[in-house]
Amino acid sequence: MHHLVATDSVHTTAAACDYLAERLGSDDRVTVVSVPGEDARDADDALNVANARLIGTAEVETERLDGDADPASAVLAAANARNADVIVVGPHAGTPSAGPALGSTARRIVEGADVPVVVVPLSL
């Protein structure tokens, strides 16, 4: 199975890795894409977290996407281009003040995806 994790923060990546840890098999692949938001450094750190947390559990690829104008479209295009079987996202930007509701990017990914989308809760 090919999982595409879309993230813009270390919090989202950590939550996605926690979710995937018990579900990954040796034949699974994980592509982690970051779409930098307000804090591009956090998006880059998010990719490093994925490599550190998932090493040895599955084949892992990371990539920083250019999604300045439309992060949801960049994630959906990445999932389609890589033939992802599932997309894993956080409910919103990984900030404590964001609240529990789906953010606009997560909502657009859920609404526009051709594959299942898993929204992982953030532990902030």
Backbone atoms as SQL, in Angstrom:
CREATE TABLE atoms (id INTEGER PRIMARY KEY, chain TEXT, resi INTEGER, resn TEXT, atom TEXT, x REAL, y REAL, z REAL);
INSERT INTO atoms VALUES
  (1, 'A', 1, 'MET', 'N', 0.847, -1.171, 0.000),
  (2, 'A', 1, 'MET', 'CA', 0.000, 0.000, 0.000),
  (3, 'A', 1, 'MET', 'C', 0.892, 1.232, 0.000),
  (4, 'A', 2, 'HIS', 'N', 0.465, 2.260, -0.702),
  (5, 'A', 2, 'HIS', 'CA', 1.212, 3.506, -0.784),
  (6, 'A', 2, 'HIS', 'C', 0.442, 4.600, -0.047),
  (7, 'A', 3, 'HIS', 'N', 1.040, 5.086, 1.034),
  (8, 'A', 3, 'HIS', 'CA', 0.451, 6.144, 1.859),
  (9, 'A', 3, 'HIS', 'C', 1.118, 7.464, 1.488),
  (10, 'A', 4, 'LEU', 'N', 0.326, 8.492, 1.247),
  (11, 'A', 4, 'LEU', 'CA', 0.872, 9.826, 1.036),
  (12, 'A', 4, 'LEU', 'C', 0.486, 10.669, 2.241),
  (13, 'A', 5, 'VAL', 'N', 1.484, 11.146, 2.960),
  (14, 'A', 5, 'VAL', 'CA', 1.271, 12.001, 4.121),
  (15, 'A', 5, 'VAL', 'C', 1.507, 13.434, 3.684),
  (16, 'A', 6, 'ALA', 'N', 0.509, 14.285, 3.901),
  (17, 'A', 6, 'ALA', 'CA', 0.635, 15.706, 3.583),
  (18, 'A', 6, 'ALA', 'C', 0.762, 16.470, 4.896),
  (19, 'A', 7, 'THR', 'N', 1.800, 17.285, 4.991),
  (20, 'A', 7, 'THR', 'CA', 2.074, 17.950, 6.259),
  (21, 'A', 7, 'THR', 'C', 2.645, 19.344, 6.035),
  (22, 'A', 8, 'ASP', 'N', 2.460, 20.196, 7.027),
  (23, 'A', 8, 'ASP', 'CA', 3.127, 21.494, 7.027),
  (24, 'A', 8, 'ASP', 'C', 3.751, 21.767, 8.391),
  (25, 'A', 9, 'SER', 'N', 3.728, 20.731, 9.272),
  (26, 'A', 9, 'SER', 'CA', 4.276, 20.947, 10.610),
  (27, 'A', 9, 'SER', 'C', 4.782, 19.638, 11.202),
  (28, 'A', 10, 'VAL', 'N', 5.658, 19.761, 12.182),
  (29, 'A', 10, 'VAL', 'CA', 6.166, 18.576, 12.872),
  (30, 'A', 10, 'VAL', 'C', 5.051, 17.894, 13.652),
  (31, 'A', 11, 'HIS', 'N', 4.070, 18.658, 14.144),
  (32, 'A', 11, 'HIS', 'CA', 2.962, 18.072, 14.901),
  (33, 'A', 11, 'HIS', 'C', 2.123, 17.150, 14.013),
  (34, 'A', 12, 'THR', 'N', 1.840, 17.600, 12.804),
  (35, 'A', 12, 'THR', 'CA', 1.067, 16.781, 11.876),
  (36, 'A', 12, 'THR', 'C', 1.849, 15.531, 11.503),
  (37, 'A', 13, 'THR', 'N', 3.129, 15.681, 11.230),
  (38, 'A', 13, 'THR', 'CA', 3.959, 14.533, 10.870),
  (39, 'A', 13, 'THR', 'C', 4.023, 13.524, 12.005),
  (40, 'A', 14, 'ALA', 'N', 4.204, 13.996, 13.219),
  (41, 'A', 14, 'ALA', 'CA', 4.264, 13.085, 14.370),
  (42, 'A', 14, 'ALA', 'C', 2.954, 12.313, 14.516),
  (43, 'A', 15, 'ALA', 'N', 1.825, 12.999, 14.369),
  (44, 'A', 15, 'ALA', 'CA', 0.521, 12.330, 14.475),
  (45, 'A', 15, 'ALA', 'C', 0.354, 11.305, 13.357),
  (46, 'A', 16, 'ALA', 'N', 0.784, 11.634, 12.147),
  (47, 'A', 16, 'ALA', 'CA', 0.687, 10.702, 11.024),
  (48, 'A', 16, 'ALA', 'C', 1.588, 9.493, 11.257),
  (49, 'A', 17, 'CYS', 'N', 2.786, 9.716, 11.761),
  (50, 'A', 17, 'CYS', 'CA', 3.702, 8.604, 12.044),
  (51, 'A', 17, 'CYS', 'C', 3.137, 7.697, 13.129),
  (52, 'A', 18, 'ASP', 'N', 2.528, 8.283, 14.160),
  (53, 'A', 18, 'ASP', 'CA', 1.885, 7.480, 15.203),
  (54, 'A', 18, 'ASP', 'C', 0.794, 6.612, 14.599),
  (55, 'A', 19, 'TYR', 'N', -0.001, 7.183, 13.716),
  (56, 'A', 19, 'TYR', 'CA', -1.076, 6.446, 13.057),
  (57, 'A', 19, 'TYR', 'C', -0.516, 5.311, 12.190),
  (58, 'A', 20, 'LEU', 'N', 0.519, 5.606, 11.425),
  (59, 'A', 20, 'LEU', 'CA', 1.063, 4.626, 10.488),
  (60, 'A', 20, 'LEU', 'C', 1.886, 3.529, 11.157),
  (61, 'A', 21, 'ALA', 'N', 2.471, 3.814, 12.297),
  (62, 'A', 21, 'ALA', 'CA', 3.415, 2.887, 12.937),
  (63, 'A', 21, 'ALA', 'C', 2.855, 1.476, 13.073),
  (64, 'A', 22, 'GLU', 'N', 1.598, 1.345, 13.449),
  (65, 'A', 22, 'GLU', 'CA', 1.006, 0.032, 13.661),
  (66, 'A', 22, 'GLU', 'C', 0.387, -0.541, 12.395),
  (67, 'A', 23, 'ARG', 'N', 0.359, 0.226, 11.317),
  (68, 'A', 23, 'ARG', 'CA', -0.336, -0.192, 10.110),
  (69, 'A', 23, 'ARG', 'C', 0.589, -0.538, 8.945),
  (70, 'A', 24, 'LEU', 'N', 1.846, -0.159, 9.033),
  (71, 'A', 24, 'LEU', 'CA', 2.763, -0.357, 7.912),
  (72, 'A', 24, 'LEU', 'C', 3.312, -1.775, 7.866),
  (73, 'A', 25, 'GLY', 'N', 3.344, -2.312, 6.661),
  (74, 'A', 25, 'GLY', 'CA', 3.979, -3.594, 6.430),
  (75, 'A', 25, 'GLY', 'C', 5.272, -3.390, 5.672),
  (76, 'A', 26, 'SER', 'N', 6.052, -4.427, 5.563),
  (77, 'A', 26, 'SER', 'CA', 7.363, -4.310, 4.927),
  (78, 'A', 26, 'SER', 'C', 7.268, -3.940, 3.445),
  (79, 'A', 27, 'ASP', 'N', 6.138, -4.226, 2.810),
  (80, 'A', 27, 'ASP', 'CA', 5.966, -3.893, 1.393),
  (81, 'A', 27, 'ASP', 'C', 5.327, -2.527, 1.176),
  (82, 'A', 28, 'ASP', 'N', 4.982, -1.830, 2.244),
  (83, 'A', 28, 'ASP', 'CA', 4.320, -0.527, 2.118),
  (84, 'A', 28, 'ASP', 'C', 5.313, 0.574, 1.780),
  (85, 'A', 29, 'ARG', 'N', 4.790, 1.608, 1.145),
  (86, 'A', 29, 'ARG', 'CA', 5.584, 2.802, 0.835),
  (87, 'A', 29, 'ARG', 'C', 4.894, 4.003, 1.456),
  (88, 'A', 30, 'VAL', 'N', 5.707, 4.949, 1.899),
  (89, 'A', 30, 'VAL', 'CA', 5.189, 6.197, 2.454),
  (90, 'A', 30, 'VAL', 'C', 5.877, 7.342, 1.737),
  (91, 'A', 31, 'THR', 'N', 5.085, 8.216, 1.160),
  (92, 'A', 31, 'THR', 'CA', 5.614, 9.453, 0.602),
  (93, 'A', 31, 'THR', 'C', 5.106, 10.578, 1.491),
  (94, 'A', 32, 'VAL', 'N', 6.024, 11.359, 2.019),
  (95, 'A', 32, 'VAL', 'CA', 5.663, 12.488, 2.873),
  (96, 'A', 32, 'VAL', 'C', 5.964, 13.753, 2.102),
  (97, 'A', 33, 'VAL', 'N', 4.926, 14.537, 1.880),
  (98, 'A', 33, 'VAL', 'CA', 5.098, 15.802, 1.165),
  (99, 'A', 33, 'VAL', 'C', 4.787, 16.938, 2.119),
  (100, 'A', 34, 'SER', 'N', 5.620, 17.943, 2.083),
  (101, 'A', 34, 'SER', 'CA', 5.348, 19.137, 2.880),
  (102, 'A', 34, 'SER', 'C', 5.023, 20.273, 1.929),
  (103, 'A', 35, 'VAL', 'N', 4.043, 21.019, 2.332),
  (104, 'A', 35, 'VAL', 'CA', 3.660, 22.210, 1.595),
  (105, 'A', 35, 'VAL', 'C', 3.866, 23.367, 2.562),
  (106, 'A', 36, 'PRO', 'N', 4.958, 24.082, 2.421),
  (107, 'A', 36, 'PRO', 'CA', 5.260, 25.144, 3.386),
  (108, 'A', 36, 'PRO', 'C', 4.149, 26.173, 3.471),
  (109, 'A', 37, 'GLY', 'N', 3.795, 26.498, 4.698),
  (110, 'A', 37, 'GLY', 'CA', 2.819, 27.555, 4.958),
  (111, 'A', 37, 'GLY', 'C', 3.552, 28.784, 5.441),
  (112, 'A', 38, 'GLU', 'N', 3.095, 29.286, 6.575),
  (113, 'A', 38, 'GLU', 'CA', 3.711, 30.496, 7.138),
  (114, 'A', 38, 'GLU', 'C', 5.142, 30.248, 7.596),
  (115, 'A', 39, 'ASP', 'N', 5.416, 29.040, 8.073),
  (116, 'A', 39, 'ASP', 'CA', 6.746, 28.724, 8.599),
  (117, 'A', 39, 'ASP', 'C', 7.386, 27.637, 7.739),
  (118, 'A', 40, 'ALA', 'N', 8.130, 28.039, 6.734),
  (119, 'A', 40, 'ALA', 'CA', 8.758, 27.079, 5.816),
  (120, 'A', 40, 'ALA', 'C', 9.741, 26.179, 6.548),
  (121, 'A', 41, 'ARG', 'N', 10.377, 26.684, 7.575),
  (122, 'A', 41, 'ARG', 'CA', 11.333, 25.862, 8.327),
  (123, 'A', 41, 'ARG', 'C', 10.626, 24.702, 9.013),
  (124, 'A', 42, 'ASP', 'N', 9.433, 24.949, 9.555),
  (125, 'A', 42, 'ASP', 'CA', 8.673, 23.888, 10.204),
  (126, 'A', 42, 'ASP', 'C', 8.291, 22.805, 9.186),
  (127, 'A', 43, 'ALA', 'N', 7.948, 23.212, 7.977),
  (128, 'A', 43, 'ALA', 'CA', 7.605, 22.241, 6.928),
  (129, 'A', 43, 'ALA', 'C', 8.815, 21.380, 6.579),
  (130, 'A', 44, 'ASP', 'N', 9.990, 21.975, 6.533),
  (131, 'A', 44, 'ASP', 'CA', 11.209, 21.204, 6.269),
  (132, 'A', 44, 'ASP', 'C', 11.526, 20.266, 7.434),
  (133, 'A', 45, 'ASP', 'N', 11.358, 20.763, 8.659),
  (134, 'A', 45, 'ASP', 'CA', 11.571, 19.925, 9.838),
  (135, 'A', 45, 'ASP', 'C', 10.596, 18.751, 9.844),
  (136, 'A', 46, 'ALA', 'N', 9.388, 18.970, 9.336),
  (137, 'A', 46, 'ALA', 'CA', 8.379, 17.909, 9.275),
  (138, 'A', 46, 'ALA', 'C', 8.867, 16.738, 8.437),
  (139, 'A', 47, 'LEU', 'N', 9.584, 17.024, 7.366),
  (140, 'A', 47, 'LEU', 'CA', 10.139, 15.947, 6.531),
  (141, 'A', 47, 'LEU', 'C', 11.205, 15.176, 7.292),
  (142, 'A', 48, 'ASN', 'N', 12.027, 15.873, 8.055),
  (143, 'A', 48, 'ASN', 'CA', 13.059, 15.209, 8.851),
  (144, 'A', 48, 'ASN', 'C', 12.451, 14.303, 9.915),
  (145, 'A', 49, 'VAL', 'N', 11.349, 14.753, 10.513),
  (146, 'A', 49, 'VAL', 'CA', 10.658, 13.940, 11.521),
  (147, 'A', 49, 'VAL', 'C', 10.178, 12.637, 10.894),
  (148, 'A', 50, 'ALA', 'N', 9.626, 12.724, 9.702),
  (149, 'A', 50, 'ALA', 'CA', 9.130, 11.524, 9.020),
  (150, 'A', 50, 'ALA', 'C', 10.258, 10.527, 8.786),
  (151, 'A', 51, 'ASN', 'N', 11.376, 11.005, 8.293),
  (152, 'A', 51, 'ASN', 'CA', 12.513, 10.109, 8.058),
  (153, 'A', 51, 'ASN', 'C', 12.965, 9.449, 9.352),
  (154, 'A', 52, 'ALA', 'N', 13.066, 10.220, 10.413),
  (155, 'A', 52, 'ALA', 'CA', 13.536, 9.680, 11.689),
  (156, 'A', 52, 'ALA', 'C', 12.546, 8.687, 12.291),
  (157, 'A', 53, 'ARG', 'N', 11.271, 8.999, 12.215),
  (158, 'A', 53, 'ARG', 'CA', 10.250, 8.164, 12.861),
  (159, 'A', 53, 'ARG', 'C', 9.914, 6.896, 12.078),
  (160, 'A', 54, 'LEU', 'N', 10.018, 6.937, 10.756),
  (161, 'A', 54, 'LEU', 'CA', 9.571, 5.812, 9.938),
  (162, 'A', 54, 'LEU', 'C', 10.694, 4.950, 9.386),
  (163, 'A', 55, 'ILE', 'N', 11.941, 5.319, 9.669),
  (164, 'A', 55, 'ILE', 'CA', 13.064, 4.547, 9.138),
  (165, 'A', 55, 'ILE', 'C', 12.961, 3.090, 9.591),
  (166, 'A', 56, 'GLY', 'N', 13.130, 2.197, 8.663),
  (167, 'A', 56, 'GLY', 'CA', 13.093, 0.780, 8.960),
  (168, 'A', 56, 'GLY', 'C', 11.714, 0.155, 8.996),
  (169, 'A', 57, 'THR', 'N', 10.659, 0.968, 8.876),
  (170, 'A', 57, 'THR', 'CA', 9.308, 0.413, 8.914),
  (171, 'A', 57, 'THR', 'C', 8.713, 0.246, 7.526),
  (172, 'A', 58, 'ALA', 'N', 9.158, 1.064, 6.593),
  (173, 'A', 58, 'ALA', 'CA', 8.641, 1.027, 5.218),
  (174, 'A', 58, 'ALA', 'C', 9.589, 1.842, 4.351),
  (175, 'A', 59, 'GLU', 'N', 9.393, 1.734, 3.050),
  (176, 'A', 59, 'GLU', 'CA', 10.135, 2.595, 2.132),
  (177, 'A', 59, 'GLU', 'C', 9.574, 4.003, 2.275),
  (178, 'A', 60, 'VAL', 'N', 10.445, 4.988, 2.560),
  (179, 'A', 60, 'VAL', 'CA', 10.005, 6.357, 2.816),
  (180, 'A', 60, 'VAL', 'C', 10.669, 7.308, 1.832),
  (181, 'A', 61, 'GLU', 'N', 9.852, 8.174, 1.252),
  (182, 'A', 61, 'GLU', 'CA', 10.324, 9.231, 0.356),
  (183, 'A', 61, 'GLU', 'C', 9.760, 10.540, 0.889),
  (184, 'A', 62, 'THR', 'N', 10.549, 11.603, 0.832),
  (185, 'A', 62, 'THR', 'CA', 10.063, 12.920, 1.253),
  (186, 'A', 62, 'THR', 'C', 10.284, 13.927, 0.139),
  (187, 'A', 63, 'GLU', 'N', 9.379, 14.897, 0.085),
  (188, 'A', 63, 'GLU', 'CA', 9.511, 15.940, -0.927),
  (189, 'A', 63, 'GLU', 'C', 8.805, 17.211, -0.468),
  (190, 'A', 64, 'ARG', 'N', 9.456, 18.324, -0.700),
  (191, 'A', 64, 'ARG', 'CA', 8.849, 19.632, -0.442),
  (192, 'A', 64, 'ARG', 'C', 8.158, 20.085, -1.730),
  (193, 'A', 65, 'LEU', 'N', 6.866, 20.363, -1.639),
  (194, 'A', 65, 'LEU', 'CA', 6.088, 20.793, -2.790),
  (195, 'A', 65, 'LEU', 'C', 5.966, 22.305, -2.828),
  (196, 'A', 66, 'ASP', 'N', 5.755, 22.826, -4.007),
  (197, 'A', 66, 'ASP', 'CA', 5.465, 24.247, -4.164),
  (198, 'A', 66, 'ASP', 'C', 3.950, 24.386, -4.218),
  (199, 'A', 67, 'GLY', 'N', 3.361, 24.802, -3.122),
  (200, 'A', 67, 'GLY', 'CA', 1.912, 24.940, -3.073),
  (201, 'A', 67, 'GLY', 'C', 1.488, 26.290, -2.569),
  (202, 'A', 68, 'ASP', 'N', 2.318, 27.304, -2.844),
  (203, 'A', 68, 'ASP', 'CA', 2.036, 28.634, -2.318),
  (204, 'A', 68, 'ASP', 'C', 0.621, 29.107, -2.642),
  (205, 'A', 69, 'ALA', 'N', 0.193, 28.925, -3.862),
  (206, 'A', 69, 'ALA', 'CA', -1.113, 29.429, -4.262),
  (207, 'A', 69, 'ALA', 'C', -2.237, 28.527, -3.772),
  (208, 'A', 70, 'ASP', 'N', -2.010, 27.217, -3.755),
  (209, 'A', 70, 'ASP', 'CA', -3.089, 26.294, -3.437),
  (210, 'A', 70, 'ASP', 'C', -2.535, 24.970, -2.903),
  (211, 'A', 71, 'PRO', 'N', -2.296, 24.883, -1.591),
  (212, 'A', 71, 'PRO', 'CA', -1.719, 23.665, -1.020),
  (213, 'A', 71, 'PRO', 'C', -2.567, 22.416, -1.265),
  (214, 'A', 72, 'ALA', 'N', -3.880, 22.523, -1.196),
  (215, 'A', 72, 'ALA', 'CA', -4.737, 21.349, -1.394),
  (216, 'A', 72, 'ALA', 'C', -4.560, 20.780, -2.796),
  (217, 'A', 73, 'SER', 'N', -4.513, 21.644, -3.787),
  (218, 'A', 73, 'SER', 'CA', -4.314, 21.174, -5.164),
  (219, 'A', 73, 'SER', 'C', -2.947, 20.514, -5.330),
  (220, 'A', 74, 'ALA', 'N', -1.926, 21.063, -4.668),
  (221, 'A', 74, 'ALA', 'CA', -0.582, 20.471, -4.745),
  (222, 'A', 74, 'ALA', 'C', -0.577, 19.072, -4.138),
  (223, 'A', 75, 'VAL', 'N', -1.266, 18.884, -3.023),
  (224, 'A', 75, 'VAL', 'CA', -1.331, 17.570, -2.371),
  (225, 'A', 75, 'VAL', 'C', -2.103, 16.591, -3.236),
  (226, 'A', 76, 'LEU', 'N', -3.245, 17.002, -3.759),
  (227, 'A', 76, 'LEU', 'CA', -4.050, 16.114, -4.600),
  (228, 'A', 76, 'LEU', 'C', -3.288, 15.718, -5.865),
  (229, 'A', 77, 'ALA', 'N', -2.574, 16.660, -6.459),
  (230, 'A', 77, 'ALA', 'CA', -1.773, 16.347, -7.646),
  (231, 'A', 77, 'ALA', 'C', -0.655, 15.366, -7.296),
  (232, 'A', 78, 'ALA', 'N', -0.023, 15.547, -6.141),
  (233, 'A', 78, 'ALA', 'CA', 1.036, 14.638, -5.706),
  (234, 'A', 78, 'ALA', 'C', 0.482, 13.233, -5.476),
  (235, 'A', 79, 'ALA', 'N', -0.682, 13.137, -4.871),
  (236, 'A', 79, 'ALA', 'CA', -1.296, 11.827, -4.631),
  (237, 'A', 79, 'ALA', 'C', -1.625, 11.136, -5.953),
  (238, 'A', 80, 'ASN', 'N', -2.160, 11.882, -6.892),
  (239, 'A', 80, 'ASN', 'CA', -2.489, 11.309, -8.201),
  (240, 'A', 80, 'ASN', 'C', -1.237, 10.896, -8.959),
  (241, 'A', 81, 'ALA', 'N', -0.219, 11.746, -8.960),
  (242, 'A', 81, 'ALA', 'CA', 1.011, 11.466, -9.704),
  (243, 'A', 81, 'ALA', 'C', 1.743, 10.245, -9.151),
  (244, 'A', 82, 'ARG', 'N', 1.595, 9.991, -7.860),
  (245, 'A', 82, 'ARG', 'CA', 2.308, 8.886, -7.223),
  (246, 'A', 82, 'ARG', 'C', 1.427, 7.649, -7.028),
  (247, 'A', 83, 'ASN', 'N', 0.205, 7.706, -7.536),
  (248, 'A', 83, 'ASN', 'CA', -0.739, 6.582, -7.386),
  (249, 'A', 83, 'ASN', 'C', -0.898, 6.157, -5.933),
  (250, 'A', 84, 'ALA', 'N', -1.071, 7.139, -5.052),
  (251, 'A', 84, 'ALA', 'CA', -1.258, 6.848, -3.631),
  (252, 'A', 84, 'ALA', 'C', -2.562, 6.090, -3.414),
  (253, 'A', 85, 'ASP', 'N', -2.541, 5.159, -2.473),
  (254, 'A', 85, 'ASP', 'CA', -3.742, 4.407, -2.111),
  (255, 'A', 85, 'ASP', 'C', -4.556, 5.104, -1.038),
  (256, 'A', 86, 'VAL', 'N', -3.889, 5.949, -0.250),
  (257, 'A', 86, 'VAL', 'CA', -4.548, 6.680, 0.826),
  (258, 'A', 86, 'VAL', 'C', -3.748, 7.955, 1.091),
  (259, 'A', 87, 'ILE', 'N', -4.447, 8.997, 1.510),
  (260, 'A', 87, 'ILE', 'CA', -3.812, 10.265, 1.887),
  (261, 'A', 87, 'ILE', 'C', -4.019, 10.437, 3.386),
  (262, 'A', 88, 'VAL', 'N', -2.963, 10.808, 4.095),
  (263, 'A', 88, 'VAL', 'CA', -3.032, 11.046, 5.535),
  (264, 'A', 88, 'VAL', 'C', -2.738, 12.522, 5.779),
  (265, 'A', 89, 'VAL', 'N', -3.655, 13.201, 6.478),
  (266, 'A', 89, 'VAL', 'CA', -3.504, 14.626, 6.766),
  (267, 'A', 89, 'VAL', 'C', -3.883, 14.896, 8.214),
  (268, 'A', 90, 'GLY', 'N', -3.484, 16.055, 8.695),
  (269, 'A', 90, 'GLY', 'CA', -3.975, 16.558, 9.973),
  (270, 'A', 90, 'GLY', 'C', -5.221, 17.384, 9.713),
  (271, 'A', 91, 'PRO', 'N', -5.976, 17.687, 10.755),
  (272, 'A', 91, 'PRO', 'CA', -7.219, 18.427, 10.563),
  (273, 'A', 91, 'PRO', 'C', -7.019, 19.891, 10.189),
  (274, 'A', 92, 'HIS', 'N', -5.868, 20.427, 10.516),
  (275, 'A', 92, 'HIS', 'CA', -5.581, 21.843, 10.283),
  (276, 'A', 92, 'HIS', 'C', -4.097, 22.066, 10.489),
  (277, 'A', 93, 'ALA', 'N', -3.654, 23.276, 10.294),
  (278, 'A', 93, 'ALA', 'CA', -2.245, 23.592, 10.565),
  (279, 'A', 93, 'ALA', 'C', -1.919, 23.175, 11.991),
  (280, 'A', 94, 'GLY', 'N', -0.714, 22.735, 12.221),
  (281, 'A', 94, 'GLY', 'CA', -0.334, 22.197, 13.524),
  (282, 'A', 94, 'GLY', 'C', -0.102, 23.244, 14.585),
  (283, 'A', 95, 'THR', 'N', -1.051, 24.137, 14.764),
  (284, 'A', 95, 'THR', 'CA', -0.923, 25.183, 15.766),
  (285, 'A', 95, 'THR', 'C', -1.948, 24.974, 16.876),
  (286, 'A', 96, 'PRO', 'N', -1.554, 25.189, 18.138),
  (287, 'A', 96, 'PRO', 'CA', -2.462, 24.940, 19.252),
  (288, 'A', 96, 'PRO', 'C', -3.757, 25.740, 19.191),
  (289, 'A', 97, 'SER', 'N', -3.740, 26.913, 18.618),
  (290, 'A', 97, 'SER', 'CA', -4.933, 27.759, 18.600),
  (291, 'A', 97, 'SER', 'C', -5.908, 27.437, 17.472),
  (292, 'A', 98, 'ALA', 'N', -5.592, 26.454, 16.637),
  (293, 'A', 98, 'ALA', 'CA', -6.428, 26.173, 15.470),
  (294, 'A', 98, 'ALA', 'C', -7.761, 25.520, 15.821),
  (295, 'A', 99, 'GLY', 'N', -7.868, 24.850, 16.975),
  (296, 'A', 99, 'GLY', 'CA', -9.115, 24.199, 17.363),
  (297, 'A', 99, 'GLY', 'C', -9.296, 22.864, 16.665),
  (298, 'A', 100, 'PRO', 'N', -10.417, 22.165, 16.948),
  (299, 'A', 100, 'PRO', 'CA', -10.612, 20.807, 16.443),
  (300, 'A', 100, 'PRO', 'C', -11.232, 20.712, 15.038),
  (301, 'A', 101, 'ALA', 'N', -11.782, 21.778, 14.526),
  (302, 'A', 101, 'ALA', 'CA', -12.474, 21.712, 13.231),
  (303, 'A', 101, 'ALA', 'C', -11.495, 21.536, 12.069),
  (304, 'A', 102, 'LEU', 'N', -11.994, 20.956, 10.981),
  (305, 'A', 102, 'LEU', 'CA', -11.170, 20.829, 9.782),
  (306, 'A', 102, 'LEU', 'C', -10.846, 22.198, 9.221),
  (307, 'A', 103, 'GLY', 'N', -9.590, 22.376, 8.866),
  (308, 'A', 103, 'GLY', 'CA', -9.184, 23.603, 8.202),
  (309, 'A', 103, 'GLY', 'C', -9.556, 23.543, 6.732),
  (310, 'A', 104, 'SER', 'N', -9.390, 24.651, 6.054),
  (311, 'A', 104, 'SER', 'CA', -9.812, 24.722, 4.655),
  (312, 'A', 104, 'SER', 'C', -9.000, 23.795, 3.750),
  (313, 'A', 105, 'THR', 'N', -7.714, 23.653, 3.994),
  (314, 'A', 105, 'THR', 'CA', -6.894, 22.773, 3.157),
  (315, 'A', 105, 'THR', 'C', -7.294, 21.317, 3.363),
  (316, 'A', 106, 'ALA', 'N', -7.416, 20.881, 4.607),
  (317, 'A', 106, 'ALA', 'CA', -7.825, 19.500, 4.876),
  (318, 'A', 106, 'ALA', 'C', -9.200, 19.222, 4.280),
  (319, 'A', 107, 'ARG', 'N', -10.119, 20.156, 4.422),
  (320, 'A', 107, 'ARG', 'CA', -11.465, 19.974, 3.878),
  (321, 'A', 107, 'ARG', 'C', -11.433, 19.805, 2.364),
  (322, 'A', 108, 'ARG', 'N', -10.638, 20.628, 1.684),
  (323, 'A', 108, 'ARG', 'CA', -10.548, 20.531, 0.226),
  (324, 'A', 108, 'ARG', 'C', -9.892, 19.231, -0.212),
  (325, 'A', 109, 'ILE', 'N', -8.938, 18.728, 0.561),
  (326, 'A', 109, 'ILE', 'CA', -8.315, 17.436, 0.241),
  (327, 'A', 109, 'ILE', 'C', -9.346, 16.325, 0.391),
  (328, 'A', 110, 'VAL', 'N', -10.086, 16.325, 1.502),
  (329, 'A', 110, 'VAL', 'CA', -11.121, 15.306, 1.723),
  (330, 'A', 110, 'VAL', 'C', -12.152, 15.351, 0.594),
  (331, 'A', 111, 'GLU', 'N', -12.583, 16.533, 0.229),
  (332, 'A', 111, 'GLU', 'CA', -13.618, 16.679, -0.800),
  (333, 'A', 111, 'GLU', 'C', -13.114, 16.351, -2.206),
  (334, 'A', 112, 'GLY', 'N', -11.817, 16.553, -2.473),
  (335, 'A', 112, 'GLY', 'CA', -11.310, 16.397, -3.829),
  (336, 'A', 112, 'GLY', 'C', -10.561, 15.116, -4.120),
  (337, 'A', 113, 'ALA', 'N', -10.326, 14.303, -3.098),
  (338, 'A', 113, 'ALA', 'CA', -9.517, 13.104, -3.288),
  (339, 'A', 113, 'ALA', 'C', -10.285, 11.988, -3.984),
  (340, 'A', 114, 'ASP', 'N', -9.556, 11.216, -4.781),
  (341, 'A', 114, 'ASP', 'CA', -10.107, 10.034, -5.439),
  (342, 'A', 114, 'ASP', 'C', -9.807, 8.756, -4.645),
  (343, 'A', 115, 'VAL', 'N', -9.090, 8.900, -3.541),
  (344, 'A', 115, 'VAL', 'CA', -8.734, 7.784, -2.672),
  (345, 'A', 115, 'VAL', 'C', -9.159, 8.138, -1.251),
  (346, 'A', 116, 'PRO', 'N', -9.208, 7.160, -0.351),
  (347, 'A', 116, 'PRO', 'CA', -9.557, 7.475, 1.031),
  (348, 'A', 116, 'PRO', 'C', -8.584, 8.485, 1.666),
  (349, 'A', 117, 'VAL', 'N', -9.127, 9.322, 2.520),
  (350, 'A', 117, 'VAL', 'CA', -8.331, 10.299, 3.249),
  (351, 'A', 117, 'VAL', 'C', -8.507, 10.031, 4.741),
  (352, 'A', 118, 'VAL', 'N', -7.393, 9.868, 5.431),
  (353, 'A', 118, 'VAL', 'CA', -7.409, 9.684, 6.883),
  (354, 'A', 118, 'VAL', 'C', -6.998, 11.004, 7.514),
  (355, 'A', 119, 'VAL', 'N', -7.825, 11.511, 8.417),
  (356, 'A', 119, 'VAL', 'CA', -7.508, 12.732, 9.135),
  (357, 'A', 119, 'VAL', 'C', -7.098, 12.320, 10.545),
  (358, 'A', 120, 'VAL', 'N', -5.824, 12.527, 10.867),
  (359, 'A', 120, 'VAL', 'CA', -5.300, 12.114, 12.166),
  (360, 'A', 120, 'VAL', 'C', -5.448, 13.252, 13.175),
  (361, 'A', 121, 'PRO', 'N', -5.843, 12.935, 14.408),
  (362, 'A', 121, 'PRO', 'CA', -5.954, 13.979, 15.420),
  (363, 'A', 121, 'PRO', 'C', -4.574, 14.453, 15.854),
  (364, 'A', 122, 'LEU', 'N', -4.473, 15.728, 16.160),
  (365, 'A', 122, 'LEU', 'CA', -3.201, 16.283, 16.631),
  (366, 'A', 122, 'LEU', 'C', -3.183, 16.314, 18.145),
  (367, 'A', 123, 'SER', 'N', -2.072, 15.919, 18.709),
  (368, 'A', 123, 'SER', 'CA', -1.867, 16.002, 20.154),
  (369, 'A', 123, 'SER', 'C', -0.954, 17.182, 20.403),
  (370, 'A', 124, 'LEU', 'N', -1.541, 18.278, 20.743),
  (371, 'A', 124, 'LEU', 'CA', -0.735, 19.498, 20.932),
  (372, 'A', 124, 'LEU', 'C', -0.599, 19.824, 22.390);
